Amino acid sequence: MKILRIVSSGYEQGGVENALVITNDILRSRGHEVLTISSDARPDLPHYSDHEFKQLPDSGLSKLLRTTFNMDAYKLAKKVARSFQPDIVTLHTLHQPSASVLYALKGYRLVVCVHGPEGYTKWLLPWGLTLADYKSRPYDLNDLSAIGRLHFVYFRYLIRPLYMRRIKKIPHVISYSHYTQAMMRREGIDSIYIPEGVSPLPVKPKKTAPSKTLGFAGRLEKHKGVDYMIDAVAIAVKHDPDIRFVIAGEGSYKATLVDQVARLGLEGVVTFAGHLSRDAIKTFYATIDLFLMASSPAETFGKVGVEAMSTGTPVLAPDIGGIGDWLRDGQNGYFIPMGNPEGYAKKIVSLLNDPKKLAELGVNAAKTAREFTLEQYARMHEDYFKTIIDR
């Protein structure tokens, strides 16, 4: 099989790209030919993509025009497809290539892969706008600024129709959580469900006693809810001063979080570890007892939570988005309340002071993670592609 994959980022920006890199290798090991097209964003980082088009400009009329229809991506997709003659084309994150690739590849077998908020997902559109588009309540469409309203109209009534005109004619759509599948159904689009895959990390050695260290790893953006976790930790340390919180990752919201930590006097409690390599992340998980999450509904699966569980680390997270696909309340972690940091803090303190329950949750967490392997993820895609071709 010849498989062409199109994605916004040619470097490992997050879970989508990491899964592409690993599954590309798995598919190649099974005798398939795989090529990836992406933007050339972040040339300072290693790239895994085979062909690249110019990234979108940062601002100006050119950005507006190319976000609407990226002619560079259109031309490159047509050129590569004509030369490669793929049996299957998978379309992943499409912000950089825009809807243009849907039109460039009309004659090929296309598979739309829905990982999260995109220009065509009306119900997830609030999370596709920037923080600057809101006055004071992020992701609340009733609180849009004047510029935010213009951006909303632009995406809702210009960008979305460009996507939907083609996507509604494509019979092959994959959703990676039951939540995303339900969102697409609300868009009038049926999709199949393939559970996300995670590259498991080694299960950490058993501890004689909890270190009372909490952890988070991921992009430091507002919708990840790290500010809410910090509020909960500030309350928790009043009940147990031995608690520590390590935050791994980078993002546009980091400076705000650093200011929050200083304002709450938590400099000795909260540590910002920055971006961690694959080896460093193993050490990170080995040192923490609980993994914290507090995402918005834009968390359509929450792969990082499953990665944490693969090491035997229980997870505390809200029951939103696709998190319910893998978090089983009271078995491998707990659902936590949103809008109630006191309740979150209470659960943190009680678990850190219950080694037996922590160990039980950790064993179950590692078992759950084995249900979401990238080997299974790659095999289910391979089987689906073969079905499409056979039809």
Contacts in CASP RR format, 6 or more apart in sequence:
PFRMAT RR
TARGET T0000
AUTHOR 0000-0000-0000
METHOD contacts of the structure
MODEL  1
MKILRIVSSGYEQGGVENALVITNDILRSRGHEVLTISSDARPDLPHYSD
HEFKQLPDSGLSKLLRTTFNMDAYKLAKKVARSFQPDIVTLHTLHQPSAS
VLYALKGYRLVVCVHGPEGYTKWLLPWGLTLADYKSRPYDLNDLSAIGRL
HFVYFRYLIRPLYMRRIKKIPHVISYSHYTQAMMRREGIDSIYIPEGVSP
LPVKPKKTAPSKTLGFAGRLEKHKGVDYMIDAVAIAVKHDPDIRFVIAGE
GSYKATLVDQVARLGLEGVVTFAGHLSRDAIKTFYATIDLFLMASSPAET
FGKVGVEAMSTGTPVLAPDIGGIGDWLRDGQNGYFIPMGNPEGYAKKIVS
LLNDPKKLAELGVNAAKTAREFTLEQYARMHEDYFKTIIDR
1 32 0 8 1.000
1 33 0 8 1.000
1 87 0 8 1.000
1 88 0 8 1.000
1 382 0 8 1.000
1 385 0 8 1.000
1 386 0 8 1.000
1 389 0 8 1.000
2 32 0 8 1.000
2 33 0 8 1.000
2 35 0 8 1.000
2 84 0 8 1.000
2 85 0 8 1.000
2 86 0 8 1.000
2 87 0 8 1.000
2 88 0 8 1.000
3 27 0 8 1.000
3 32 0 8 1.000
3 33 0 8 1.000
3 34 0 8 1.000
3 35 0 8 1.000
3 86 0 8 1.000
3 87 0 8 1.000
3 88 0 8 1.000
3 89 0 8 1.000
3 90 0 8 1.000
3 385 0 8 1.000
4 34 0 8 1.000
4 35 0 8 1.000
4 36 0 8 1.000
4 37 0 8 1.000
4 80 0 8 1.000
4 81 0 8 1.000
4 84 0 8 1.000
4 86 0 8 1.000
4 88 0 8 1.000
4 89 0 8 1.000
4 90 0 8 1.000
4 108 0 8 1.000
5 20 0 8 1.000
5 24 0 8 1.000
5 34 0 8 1.000
5 35 0 8 1.000
5 36 0 8 1.000
5 37 0 8 1.000
5 89 0 8 1.000
5 90 0 8 1.000
5 92 0 8 1.000
6 36 0 8 1.000
6 37 0 8 1.000
6 38 0 8 1.000
6 73 0 8 1.000
6 77 0 8 1.000
6 89 0 8 1.000
6 90 0 8 1.000
6 91 0 8 1.000
6 92 0 8 1.000
6 94 0 8 1.000
6 97 0 8 1.000
6 101 0 8 1.000
7 16 0 8 1.000
7 17 0 8 1.000
7 20 0 8 1.000
7 36 0 8 1.000
7 37 0 8 1.000
7 38 0 8 1.000
7 49 0 8 1.000
7 92 0 8 1.000
7 93 0 8 1.000
8 38 0 8 1.000
8 39 0 8 1.000
8 41 0 8 1.000
8 92 0 8 1.000
8 93 0 8 1.000
8 94 0 8 1.000
8 95 0 8 1.000
8 96 0 8 1.000
8 97 0 8 1.000
9 16 0 8 1.000
9 17 0 8 1.000
9 38 0 8 1.000
9 39 0 8 1.000
9 41 0 8 1.000
9 42 0 8 1.000
9 93 0 8 1.000
9 96 0 8 1.000
10 17 0 8 1.000
10 36 0 8 1.000
10 38 0 8 1.000
10 39 0 8 1.000
10 40 0 8 1.000
10 41 0 8 1.000
10 42 0 8 1.000
10 47 0 8 1.000
10 48 0 8 1.000
10 49 0 8 1.000
10 52 0 8 1.000
11 17 0 8 1.000
11 41 0 8 1.000
11 42 0 8 1.000
11 45 0 8 1.000
11 46 0 8 1.000
11 47 0 8 1.000
11 48 0 8 1.000
12 18 0 8 1.000
12 21 0 8 1.000
12 45 0 8 1.000
12 46 0 8 1.000
12 48 0 8 1.000
13 42 0 8 1.000
14 219 0 8 1.000
15 303 0 8 1.000
15 304 0 8 1.000
16 92 0 8 1.000
16 93 0 8 1.000
16 115 0 8 1.000
17 48 0 8 1.000
18 199 0 8 1.000
19 196 0 8 1.000
19 197 0 8 1.000
19 303 0 8 1.000
19 374 0 8 1.000
19 377 0 8 1.000
20 36 0 8 1.000
20 48 0 8 1.000
20 92 0 8 1.000
21 48 0 8 1.000
22 199 0 8 1.000
22 374 0 8 1.000
22 378 0 8 1.000
23 374 0 8 1.000
23 377 0 8 1.000
23 378 0 8 1.000
23 381 0 8 1.000
24 34 0 8 1.000
24 36 0 8 1.000
24 48 0 8 1.000
26 374 0 8 1.000
26 375 0 8 1.000
26 378 0 8 1.000
27 34 0 8 1.000
27 378 0 8 1.000
27 381 0 8 1.000
27 382 0 8 1.000
28 34 0 8 1.000
30 382 0 8 1.000
32 382 0 8 1.000
33 84 0 8 1.000
35 50 0 8 1.000
35 51 0 8 1.000
35 80 0 8 1.000
35 84 0 8 1.000
35 86 0 8 1.000
36 48 0 8 1.000
36 49 0 8 1.000
36 50 0 8 1.000
36 51 0 8 1.000
37 49 0 8 1.000
37 50 0 8 1.000
37 51 0 8 1.000
37 52 0 8 1.000
37 53 0 8 1.000
37 73 0 8 1.000
37 76 0 8 1.000
37 77 0 8 1.000
37 80 0 8 1.000
37 97 0 8 1.000
38 47 0 8 1.000
38 49 0 8 1.000
38 51 0 8 1.000
38 52 0 8 1.000
38 53 0 8 1.000
38 96 0 8 1.000
39 52 0 8 1.000
39 53 0 8 1.000
39 54 0 8 1.000
39 55 0 8 1.000
39 56 0 8 1.000
39 73 0 8 1.000
39 96 0 8 1.000
39 97 0 8 1.000
40 47 0 8 1.000
40 52 0 8 1.000
40 53 0 8 1.000
40 54 0 8 1.000
40 55 0 8 1.000
41 55 0 8 1.000
41 96 0 8 1.000
51 76 0 8 1.000
51 80 0 8 1.000
52 76 0 8 1.000
53 70 0 8 1.000
53 72 0 8 1.000
53 73 0 8 1.000
53 75 0 8 1.000
53 76 0 8 1.000
53 96 0 8 1.000
53 97 0 8 1.000
54 72 0 8 1.000
55 96 0 8 1.000
56 63 0 8 1.000
56 66 0 8 1.000
56 67 0 8 1.000
56 70 0 8 1.000
56 95 0 8 1.000
56 96 0 8 1.000
57 63 0 8 1.000
57 66 0 8 1.000
64 154 0 8 1.000
66 72 0 8 1.000
66 98 0 8 1.000
67 95 0 8 1.000
67 98 0 8 1.000
67 159 0 8 1.000
68 98 0 8 1.000
68 99 0 8 1.000
68 158 0 8 1.000
68 159 0 8 1.000
68 162 0 8 1.000
69 98 0 8 1.000
69 99 0 8 1.000
69 100 0 8 1.000
69 162 0 8 1.000
70 96 0 8 1.000
70 97 0 8 1.000
70 98 0 8 1.000
70 100 0 8 1.000
71 100 0 8 1.000
73 96 0 8 1.000
73 97 0 8 1.000
73 98 0 8 1.000
73 100 0 8 1.000
73 101 0 8 1.000
73 104 0 8 1.000
74 100 0 8 1.000
74 101 0 8 1.000
74 103 0 8 1.000
74 104 0 8 1.000
75 104 0 8 1.000
77 97 0 8 1.000
77 100 0 8 1.000
77 101 0 8 1.000
77 104 0 8 1.000
77 105 0 8 1.000
78 104 0 8 1.000
78 105 0 8 1.000
81 89 0 8 1.000
81 104 0 8 1.000
81 105 0 8 1.000
81 108 0 8 1.000
86 108 0 8 1.000
86 109 0 8 1.000
87 109 0 8 1.000
87 385 0 8 1.000
87 389 0 8 1.000
88 108 0 8 1.000
88 109 0 8 1.000
88 111 0 8 1.000
88 385 0 8 1.000
88 388 0 8 1.000
88 389 0 8 1.000
89 105 0 8 1.000
89 108 0 8 1.000
89 109 0 8 1.000
89 110 0 8 1.000
89 111 0 8 1.000
90 110 0 8 1.000
90 111 0 8 1.000
90 113 0 8 1.000
90 381 0 8 1.000
91 101 0 8 1.000
91 102 0 8 1.000
91 110 0 8 1.000
91 111 0 8 1.000
91 112 0 8 1.000
91 113 0 8 1.000
92 113 0 8 1.000
92 115 0 8 1.000
93 115 0 8 1.000
93 118 0 8 1.000
94 101 0 8 1.000
94 118 0 8 1.000
94 119 0 8 1.000
94 163 0 8 1.000
95 118 0 8 1.000
95 119 0 8 1.000
98 162 0 8 1.000
99 120 0 8 1.000
99 159 0 8 1.000
99 162 0 8 1.000
99 163 0 8 1.000
99 166 0 8 1.000
102 110 0 8 1.000
102 163 0 8 1.000
102 166 0 8 1.000
102 167 0 8 1.000
102 170 0 8 1.000
103 166 0 8 1.000
106 166 0 8 1.000
109 172 0 8 1.000
109 388 0 8 1.000
109 389 0 8 1.000
110 170 0 8 1.000
110 172 0 8 1.000
111 170 0 8 1.000
111 172 0 8 1.000
111 173 0 8 1.000
111 174 0 8 1.000
111 384 0 8 1.000
111 385 0 8 1.000
111 388 0 8 1.000
112 167 0 8 1.000
112 170 0 8 1.000
112 172 0 8 1.000
112 173 0 8 1.000
112 174 0 8 1.000
112 191 0 8 1.000
113 173 0 8 1.000
113 174 0 8 1.000
113 176 0 8 1.000
114 121 0 8 1.000
114 173 0 8 1.000
114 174 0 8 1.000
114 175 0 8 1.000
114 176 0 8 1.000
114 180 0 8 1.000
114 184 0 8 1.000
114 191 0 8 1.000
114 300 0 8 1.000
115 176 0 8 1.000
115 180 0 8 1.000
115 300 0 8 1.000
115 301 0 8 1.000
116 124 0 8 1.000
116 180 0 8 1.000
116 298 0 8 1.000
116 300 0 8 1.000
117 124 0 8 1.000
117 125 0 8 1.000
117 127 0 8 1.000
117 128 0 8 1.000
117 298 0 8 1.000
117 300 0 8 1.000
118 124 0 8 1.000
118 163 0 8 1.000
119 125 0 8 1.000
119 128 0 8 1.000
119 155 0 8 1.000
119 159 0 8 1.000
119 160 0 8 1.000
119 163 0 8 1.000
120 160 0 8 1.000
120 163 0 8 1.000
120 164 0 8 1.000
120 167 0 8 1.000
120 187 0 8 1.000
121 183 0 8 1.000
121 184 0 8 1.000
121 187 0 8 1.000
122 156 0 8 1.000
122 160 0 8 1.000
122 186 0 8 1.000
122 187 0 8 1.000
123 183 0 8 1.000
123 186 0 8 1.000
123 187 0 8 1.000
124 183 0 8 1.000
124 297 0 8 1.000
124 298 0 8 1.000
124 300 0 8 1.000
125 152 0 8 1.000
125 155 0 8 1.000
125 156 0 8 1.000
125 160 0 8 1.000
126 139 0 8 1.000
126 140 0 8 1.000
126 141 0 8 1.000
127 139 0 8 1.000
127 223 0 8 1.000
127 296 0 8 1.000
127 297 0 8 1.000
127 298 0 8 1.000
128 155 0 8 1.000
128 298 0 8 1.000
129 139 0 8 1.000
129 144 0 8 1.000
129 148 0 8 1.000
129 151 0 8 1.000
129 152 0 8 1.000
129 155 0 8 1.000
130 151 0 8 1.000
131 138 0 8 1.000
131 222 0 8 1.000
132 145 0 8 1.000
132 147 0 8 1.000
132 148 0 8 1.000
133 144 0 8 1.000
133 145 0 8 1.000
133 147 0 8 1.000
133 148 0 8 1.000
133 151 0 8 1.000
133 152 0 8 1.000
134 140 0 8 1.000
134 143 0 8 1.000
134 144 0 8 1.000
134 145 0 8 1.000
134 148 0 8 1.000
135 143 0 8 1.000
135 144 0 8 1.000
135 145 0 8 1.000
136 143 0 8 1.000
137 143 0 8 1.000
138 222 0 8 1.000
138 223 0 8 1.000
139 223 0 8 1.000
139 296 0 8 1.000
139 298 0 8 1.000
141 152 0 8 1.000
144 152 0 8 1.000
164 187 0 8 1.000
167 173 0 8 1.000
167 189 0 8 1.000
168 188 0 8 1.000
168 189 0 8 1.000
172 384 0 8 1.000
172 388 0 8 1.000
173 184 0 8 1.000
173 189 0 8 1.000
173 190 0 8 1.000
173 191 0 8 1.000
173 192 0 8 1.000
174 191 0 8 1.000
174 192 0 8 1.000
174 193 0 8 1.000
174 194 0 8 1.000
174 381 0 8 1.000
174 384 0 8 1.000
175 181 0 8 1.000
175 183 0 8 1.000
175 184 0 8 1.000
175 191 0 8 1.000
175 192 0 8 1.000
175 193 0 8 1.000
175 194 0 8 1.000
176 193 0 8 1.000
176 194 0 8 1.000
176 195 0 8 1.000
176 196 0 8 1.000
176 300 0 8 1.000
176 301 0 8 1.000
177 193 0 8 1.000
177 195 0 8 1.000
177 196 0 8 1.000
177 300 0 8 1.000
177 301 0 8 1.000
177 321 0 8 1.000
177 322 0 8 1.000
177 325 0 8 1.000
178 193 0 8 1.000
178 322 0 8 1.000
178 325 0 8 1.000
179 297 0 8 1.000
179 300 0 8 1.000
179 301 0 8 1.000
179 321 0 8 1.000
179 322 0 8 1.000
179 324 0 8 1.000
179 325 0 8 1.000
180 191 0 8 1.000
180 300 0 8 1.000
180 301 0 8 1.000
180 322 0 8 1.000
181 191 0 8 1.000
181 193 0 8 1.000
183 300 0 8 1.000
184 190 0 8 1.000
184 191 0 8 1.000
185 191 0 8 1.000
192 384 0 8 1.000
194 377 0 8 1.000
194 380 0 8 1.000
194 381 0 8 1.000
194 384 0 8 1.000
195 325 0 8 1.000
195 371 0 8 1.000
195 372 0 8 1.000
195 376 0 8 1.000
195 377 0 8 1.000
195 380 0 8 1.000
196 301 0 8 1.000
196 302 0 8 1.000
196 303 0 8 1.000
196 306 0 8 1.000
196 325 0 8 1.000
196 372 0 8 1.000
196 377 0 8 1.000
197 303 0 8 1.000
197 306 0 8 1.000
197 372 0 8 1.000
197 373 0 8 1.000
197 374 0 8 1.000
197 376 0 8 1.000
197 377 0 8 1.000
198 303 0 8 1.000
198 306 0 8 1.000
198 307 0 8 1.000
198 310 0 8 1.000
198 369 0 8 1.000
198 372 0 8 1.000
198 373 0 8 1.000
198 374 0 8 1.000
199 307 0 8 1.000
199 374 0 8 1.000
200 307 0 8 1.000
200 310 0 8 1.000
200 369 0 8 1.000
200 370 0 8 1.000
200 373 0 8 1.000
201 281 0 8 1.000
201 282 0 8 1.000
201 285 0 8 1.000
201 307 0 8 1.000
201 310 0 8 1.000
201 311 0 8 1.000
202 282 0 8 1.000
202 311 0 8 1.000
203 310 0 8 1.000
203 311 0 8 1.000
203 312 0 8 1.000
203 366 0 8 1.000
204 285 0 8 1.000
204 286 0 8 1.000
204 311 0 8 1.000
204 312 0 8 1.000
204 313 0 8 1.000
205 286 0 8 1.000
206 359 0 8 1.000
207 289 0 8 1.000
209 355 0 8 1.000
210 289 0 8 1.000
210 352 0 8 1.000
210 353 0 8 1.000
210 355 0 8 1.000
210 358 0 8 1.000
211 244 0 8 1.000
211 287 0 8 1.000
211 288 0 8 1.000
211 289 0 8 1.000
212 240 0 8 1.000
212 242 0 8 1.000
212 243 0 8 1.000
212 244 0 8 1.000
212 289 0 8 1.000
212 352 0 8 1.000
213 243 0 8 1.000
213 244 0 8 1.000
213 245 0 8 1.000
213 246 0 8 1.000
213 287 0 8 1.000
213 288 0 8 1.000
213 289 0 8 1.000
214 229 0 8 1.000
214 233 0 8 1.000
214 243 0 8 1.000
214 244 0 8 1.000
214 245 0 8 1.000
214 246 0 8 1.000
214 288 0 8 1.000
214 289 0 8 1.000
214 290 0 8 1.000
214 291 0 8 1.000
214 292 0 8 1.000
214 348 0 8 1.000
215 245 0 8 1.000
215 246 0 8 1.000
215 247 0 8 1.000
215 248 0 8 1.000
215 284 0 8 1.000
215 288 0 8 1.000
215 290 0 8 1.000
215 291 0 8 1.000
215 292 0 8 1.000
216 224 0 8 1.000
216 226 0 8 1.000
216 229 0 8 1.000
216 245 0 8 1.000
216 246 0 8 1.000
216 247 0 8 1.000
216 248 0 8 1.000
216 291 0 8 1.000
216 292 0 8 1.000
216 293 0 8 1.000
217 247 0 8 1.000
217 248 0 8 1.000
217 249 0 8 1.000
217 276 0 8 1.000
217 281 0 8 1.000
217 284 0 8 1.000
217 291 0 8 1.000
217 304 0 8 1.000
217 307 0 8 1.000
217 308 0 8 1.000
218 224 0 8 1.000
218 248 0 8 1.000
218 249 0 8 1.000
218 304 0 8 1.000
219 249 0 8 1.000
219 250 0 8 1.000
219 251 0 8 1.000
220 226 0 8 1.000
220 247 0 8 1.000
220 249 0 8 1.000
220 250 0 8 1.000
220 251 0 8 1.000
220 252 0 8 1.000
220 253 0 8 1.000
220 254 0 8 1.000
220 257 0 8 1.000
221 251 0 8 1.000
221 252 0 8 1.000
221 253 0 8 1.000
222 253 0 8 1.000
223 295 0 8 1.000
223 296 0 8 1.000
223 298 0 8 1.000
223 299 0 8 1.000
224 253 0 8 1.000
224 293 0 8 1.000
224 294 0 8 1.000
224 295 0 8 1.000
224 296 0 8 1.000
224 299 0 8 1.000
225 294 0 8 1.000
225 295 0 8 1.000
225 296 0 8 1.000
226 247 0 8 1.000
226 253 0 8 1.000
226 257 0 8 1.000
226 294 0 8 1.000
227 253 0 8 1.000
227 256 0 8 1.000
227 257 0 8 1.000
227 260 0 8 1.000
228 294 0 8 1.000
228 338 0 8 1.000
228 339 0 8 1.000
228 341 0 8 1.000
228 344 0 8 1.000
229 245 0 8 1.000
229 292 0 8 1.000
229 293 0 8 1.000
229 294 0 8 1.000
229 344 0 8 1.000
230 245 0 8 1.000
230 257 0 8 1.000
230 260 0 8 1.000
230 261 0 8 1.000
230 264 0 8 1.000
230 266 0 8 1.000
230 270 0 8 1.000
231 264 0 8 1.000
231 341 0 8 1.000
232 292 0 8 1.000
232 294 0 8 1.000
232 341 0 8 1.000
232 342 0 8 1.000
232 343 0 8 1.000
232 344 0 8 1.000
232 345 0 8 1.000
232 348 0 8 1.000
233 243 0 8 1.000
233 245 0 8 1.000
233 266 0 8 1.000
233 269 0 8 1.000
233 270 0 8 1.000
233 345 0 8 1.000
233 348 0 8 1.000
234 264 0 8 1.000
234 266 0 8 1.000
234 341 0 8 1.000
234 345 0 8 1.000
235 341 0 8 1.000
235 342 0 8 1.000
235 344 0 8 1.000
235 345 0 8 1.000
236 243 0 8 1.000
236 345 0 8 1.000
236 348 0 8 1.000
236 349 0 8 1.000
237 243 0 8 1.000
237 266 0 8 1.000
237 269 0 8 1.000
239 345 0 8 1.000
239 349 0 8 1.000
240 349 0 8 1.000
240 352 0 8 1.000
240 353 0 8 1.000
243 269 0 8 1.000
243 348 0 8 1.000
243 349 0 8 1.000
243 352 0 8 1.000
244 268 0 8 1.000
244 269 0 8 1.000
244 270 0 8 1.000
244 271 0 8 1.000
245 266 0 8 1.000
245 269 0 8 1.000
245 270 0 8 1.000
245 271 0 8 1.000
245 292 0 8 1.000
246 270 0 8 1.000
246 271 0 8 1.000
246 273 0 8 1.000
246 284 0 8 1.000
246 287 0 8 1.000
246 288 0 8 1.000
247 257 0 8 1.000
247 270 0 8 1.000
247 271 0 8 1.000
247 272 0 8 1.000
247 273 0 8 1.000
247 274 0 8 1.000
248 273 0 8 1.000
248 274 0 8 1.000
248 275 0 8 1.000
248 276 0 8 1.000
248 281 0 8 1.000
248 284 0 8 1.000
249 272 0 8 1.000
249 273 0 8 1.000
249 274 0 8 1.000
249 275 0 8 1.000
249 276 0 8 1.000
250 274 0 8 1.000
250 275 0 8 1.000
254 272 0 8 1.000
257 272 0 8 1.000
258 272 0 8 1.000
261 267 0 8 1.000
261 269 0 8 1.000
261 270 0 8 1.000
273 280 0 8 1.000
273 284 0 8 1.000
276 284 0 8 1.000
282 311 0 8 1.000
285 291 0 8 1.000
285 308 0 8 1.000
285 311 0 8 1.000
285 313 0 8 1.000
286 311 0 8 1.000
288 313 0 8 1.000
289 313 0 8 1.000
289 351 0 8 1.000
289 352 0 8 1.000
289 358 0 8 1.000
290 313 0 8 1.000
290 314 0 8 1.000
290 315 0 8 1.000
290 316 0 8 1.000
290 348 0 8 1.000
290 351 0 8 1.000
290 352 0 8 1.000
290 358 0 8 1.000
291 304 0 8 1.000
291 305 0 8 1.000
291 308 0 8 1.000
291 309 0 8 1.000
291 313 0 8 1.000
291 314 0 8 1.000
291 315 0 8 1.000
291 316 0 8 1.000
292 315 0 8 1.000
292 316 0 8 1.000
292 317 0 8 1.000
292 348 0 8 1.000
293 299 0 8 1.000
293 302 0 8 1.000
293 304 0 8 1.000
293 305 0 8 1.000
293 315 0 8 1.000
293 316 0 8 1.000
293 317 0 8 1.000
293 318 0 8 1.000
293 323 0 8 1.000
294 317 0 8 1.000
294 318 0 8 1.000
294 336 0 8 1.000
294 338 0 8 1.000
294 344 0 8 1.000
295 302 0 8 1.000
295 317 0 8 1.000
295 318 0 8 1.000
295 320 0 8 1.000
295 321 0 8 1.000
295 323 0 8 1.000
296 320 0 8 1.000
297 320 0 8 1.000
297 321 0 8 1.000
298 321 0 8 1.000
299 320 0 8 1.000
299 321 0 8 1.000
299 322 0 8 1.000
299 323 0 8 1.000
300 321 0 8 1.000
300 322 0 8 1.000
301 321 0 8 1.000
301 322 0 8 1.000
301 323 0 8 1.000
301 325 0 8 1.000
301 326 0 8 1.000
302 322 0 8 1.000
302 323 0 8 1.000
305 315 0 8 1.000
305 317 0 8 1.000
305 326 0 8 1.000
305 327 0 8 1.000
306 326 0 8 1.000
306 368 0 8 1.000
306 369 0 8 1.000
306 372 0 8 1.000
307 369 0 8 1.000
308 315 0 8 1.000
308 365 0 8 1.000
309 315 0 8 1.000
309 326 0 8 1.000
309 332 0 8 1.000
309 362 0 8 1.000
309 365 0 8 1.000
309 366 0 8 1.000
309 368 0 8 1.000
309 369 0 8 1.000
310 365 0 8 1.000
310 366 0 8 1.000
310 369 0 8 1.000
310 370 0 8 1.000
311 366 0 8 1.000
312 362 0 8 1.000
312 363 0 8 1.000
312 365 0 8 1.000
312 366 0 8 1.000
312 369 0 8 1.000
313 362 0 8 1.000
313 365 0 8 1.000
314 332 0 8 1.000
314 333 0 8 1.000
314 334 0 8 1.000
314 351 0 8 1.000
314 358 0 8 1.000
314 361 0 8 1.000
314 362 0 8 1.000
314 365 0 8 1.000
315 327 0 8 1.000
315 332 0 8 1.000
315 333 0 8 1.000
315 365 0 8 1.000
316 333 0 8 1.000
316 334 0 8 1.000
316 336 0 8 1.000
316 344 0 8 1.000
316 347 0 8 1.000
316 348 0 8 1.000
316 351 0 8 1.000
317 323 0 8 1.000
317 327 0 8 1.000
317 335 0 8 1.000
317 336 0 8 1.000
318 335 0 8 1.000
318 336 0 8 1.000
318 337 0 8 1.000
318 338 0 8 1.000
319 327 0 8 1.000
319 329 0 8 1.000
319 335 0 8 1.000
320 338 0 8 1.000
326 332 0 8 1.000
326 368 0 8 1.000
326 369 0 8 1.000
326 371 0 8 1.000
326 372 0 8 1.000
327 333 0 8 1.000
327 335 0 8 1.000
328 364 0 8 1.000
328 368 0 8 1.000
329 335 0 8 1.000
330 361 0 8 1.000
331 361 0 8 1.000
331 364 0 8 1.000
331 368 0 8 1.000
332 361 0 8 1.000
332 362 0 8 1.000
332 364 0 8 1.000
332 365 0 8 1.000
332 367 0 8 1.000
332 368 0 8 1.000
333 361 0 8 1.000
333 364 0 8 1.000
333 365 0 8 1.000
334 347 0 8 1.000
334 351 0 8 1.000
336 343 0 8 1.000
336 344 0 8 1.000
336 347 0 8 1.000
337 343 0 8 1.000
337 344 0 8 1.000
351 357 0 8 1.000
351 358 0 8 1.000
351 361 0 8 1.000
352 358 0 8 1.000
END
